[in-house]
């Protein structure tokens, strides 16, 4: 293939040859006409020379003889030389005029020829540019054709690879369906096995309870047939109720020959104080002392700010001793923190949650942590152990709340499957399932009462000793959180109508409603809390601010703005009243004082 230099040289030669041909064709007609004009001019010049009179041809009138006078009549028929000269001069002038006109025409033709030549040059240059453009377009067409061919070949190869991938995908999908069917079968078998195990355990527990009640009834009947004398010893007045039970048991010994039955009878009606004011059941260990808050002060300054989790933080809770803090988030982790010197120090990370953490709670002893998760279960950890101790499964949708009752052996969970469940943690089984018309967002527990807040804008009250709902209090807006005061006389609710409400449980009526300009509930799980002495109510807003209301006056005490730049999900007030912790959707945990 010739280089680009040879192509433009050939192009120039072609243009020059074309120019020669076009210009030669234009002059082929003009040159013969001009030559003809020249020949005519020469011919006219020769004729005019011949017509010029010679000197010897002129005969003066004086030399004329008489014979010339006699020939006068004949001389009129022949024109004289002067007449001929005048005629020829006129013809010469006419020829000269014709030659001038023809010369003018030649000049005009030459000018027209020049204009035509310039037009021709322009058209030739345009033609050359067009021919060059045509050559470029042909080269571009050839290049595009080669690219199209290459793309077609690539498309063919990719189609073949795609068909191969589709074949492999169909095979893998078939294998996946088989594995999913096997997994469903395994899961069904596992659920059935767990259900059978739970049913067997419940049956054993029921048999045990029935046997225990029958044995207790027999012992009571046997003890009732005995006469027991009870006298009060002056030495037991200052020793308390526990020593009184022992004195009664010792005094009953000589009367009853069956001392074991008498002891059991006295144990049954012993007035020893137990946590939760329960009368029957096994004795519980004494819990560590809980700090008492005499007068809480609203927080005013930030002590520490941490990016505690990998994603948003949903739950926070203080331990009973006010120095241990638990936070749970969407990263499926629970972090334990020590509050030391106005700072949060990492203590431990609890792992093993199957989904996002929505709620955390400490038991009354502070040794266990209960969390609600999005994997349709609640999980139990022991403080000091990283892995989950127990999984409370049985819900069919996300578990939104999990709280201990007033003992460490019982818990309550609420879920979006429209059920509330009571759990016996010692035996790890569900002791009661309560079906509700709307899914539950939060629960709190009293002595025998369970209070649940629901998405249908209602707060429901349940008694552990009664199978049905005992009371329903309607509120405006979906309930996002519930918080019970320490004296169990007042309930604080937060709802999506951007209000907090205090319910007096003694009269079962809404006592106060808190609002504030700028306060908005940021999510369906926004939590609000009482201060430990029930003097203040605290909640976080969608804009990252904390709002504090005075419970006695019902007025807004103030608002705190600082590290939070997104919605505050939950707040917690420690039992001593010295610290407040808030968590938000931007992974931040803030310690306030």
C-alpha positions, 0 to 999 in steps of 0.5 A: 500500500502506497504511503500518504505522500504518493497519494497527494502527489498523484492527486496534484498531477490529476488536478493539473491534467484536468486544468489543462484539458478544461482550459484547452477546450475553452481556447480551441474556439477562441484562437481560430476566430482570432486567426480569422479576424487577423486574416480578414484584417490583412486582406482589407489592408492589401485591398486598401493599398491597391485602391490608393491612386498613383501620382502618374494616374492623376491628370490635371485639368490644364493638360486636358486637350480638346479631345478630352473636352469632347469626351465629356458625356462619356466621362460621367459614366466612369467614377473619378479617382477622388470618388473612389478614394472617398468610397474606399476611405469610407469602407476602410473606416467601416472595416476599422470600426468592425475591427474595433468592435471585434477587438472589444468583443475579444477583450470582453470574451477574454474577461469572461474567459478569466471569470470562467477560469476563476470559477473553474479554479474554485470549482476545481478546488471544491472538487479536489476538497470533495474528492479528498473528503470522499477519500477520507470517508472511504478510509473511515468507512473501511475502518468502521467496517473493520471495527464492525467485523471485529465487534461482530466477532466479539459479539459472537464470542460473548454470546457463546460465553453468555450461553455457557454462563446461562447453562452454568447458572441454570445448573447452579439454580437447580442446585440452589433450589435443591439445597433450599428445599433440603434447608427447608426440610432440615429447618422444619425438622429442627423446628418440629424437634424443638417444638416436640422438645418444648412440648415435652419440657412443658409437659414435664413442668406441668406434671412437676407443678401438678405433683408439687401442688398435690404434695403441697395440698397434702402437706397443708391438709396434714398440717391443718389437722395439727394444733400449733401454738404460736407465741411471740418472744421478746427477743425476736422483736428487733431481729425482723421477720426472718427470725420470726419465721425461724422462731415459729418453726422452732415452736412448732417442732414439739407439737408436730411429730412430722417436723418436715411437714411443719417446716414446709407449712411454715415456709409456705406462709413465711412473710420473708420479703422477696424481690417483686413482693412474691409470696411463693417460690424459691428464695432468691439471692440478694442483689447488689446495692442500687444507688439511690437518687435523692434529687436529679439534676438535668444534664447540661454539659457533654463529657464524652463522645464516641463512635461506638458502633459500625452503624446506627445505635438503637438501644442504650441501658444503664446497669443497676450500679450506674457504672456499667452501660450497654449499647446495641446497634444495627451492626449486631453487636452489644458493647459494654462500657464503664463510666469512669471519671466522666469518660466511657471506657470499653469493657466488653463486646457481646457477640452472637446476635442474629440481627440488628439490636432493637432493645437492651436491658440488665437484670436486677443483679446487673449480671445478665443482659437481655437483647431483642433482635431482628432475627425473630428472637431475644438473646441472653448474655452473661456479663463477662462472657462474649457469646450468647448464653440463651436464645429465646425463639418462638416469635415469627417476626422482628422482636422489638422489645425485651425486658426483665421482670422484677426477677432475673429468672423471668422476662417479657418480649414484644414482637411485630408478629402481634404477640407478647410472650412471657419467658421462664429463663431458668427453664428457657421456655415460653410460659405464656403467649399473649395475642394482640391485634397490633404489633408491639413496639415496647413493653415494661413490667411491674409486679404482676402487670405487663404494659405494652405499647402498640402501633394501633395507638393504644397502650394495653395492660396485662395481668400475669394471673389473668388470661385477658387484657385488663385495660386499654388506654388510647393515645394519639399516635403510634407508641414508640416507647414506655418507661415505668417510674421506680415507684411503679405509679406513673408511666411515661409514653412517647408516640409519633404525634410528637408528644410525651404523656404521663399516665397515673397508674393509680387512676389509669388516666393521662395526667400530663402531655408534653410538647415542644416547638422543634421536638419531633419523634424521629423513628418508631423506636424512639425512647423516652425516660423518666429521671430516677426521682421522676422529676424530669422527662427526657427524650431525643428529637429528629434533629439531634437535640435532647428535650427535658420537661419538668414533670411537676410544672409540665413546662419545658426545662430546656433543650440540649444541642451538641454532638448529635447531627441526626435523629436521637434513637434512645436515651438512658438516665443512670440510677444515681441521677448523675449521668445521661447517655444518648445514642443516634443514627450516626453511630454516636454515643454521648455521655452527658453530666 
